[in-house]
Amino acid sequence: MRGFNGSGIHFDRGLVADTSYAFTLFDVLRVETGLQAGWIQSVDDFGPGYERVVGAGLAFDFSGPWSTLMNVRMGRGLSSTIQGKGGGGDLRFVVFKTFDRWSGKSAP
């Protein structure tokens, strides 16, 4: 769930609705923004019944040095019915090494 990755929420059952919009800036930066709502259940962690969580996020993808793909994701928990898990945020930075399969340059 966007915005709840570092919150310690784990669930075994649920339904997640996701809406997002992505676009490219200057042919080098992919930007994605999105909103997720989930109805989740974990009897061991927060008892019987379903809980509601809502989060939003923003992501950036771009070519890095040495044939890498960089991914930066930020999320913010907007609301939750789980006691003590009402907000917060997360940041994730991932580097994918593509072994010359990914490049920001066009092939000759």
Secondary structure, DSSP 8 states (H G I E B T S, - for coil): -TT-TTTT---SEEEEEEEEEEEEETTTEEEEEEEEEEEEE-HHHH-SS-EEEEEEEEEEEEEETTTEEEEEEEEEEEEESSTT-S--EEEEEEEEE-TTS--SS---
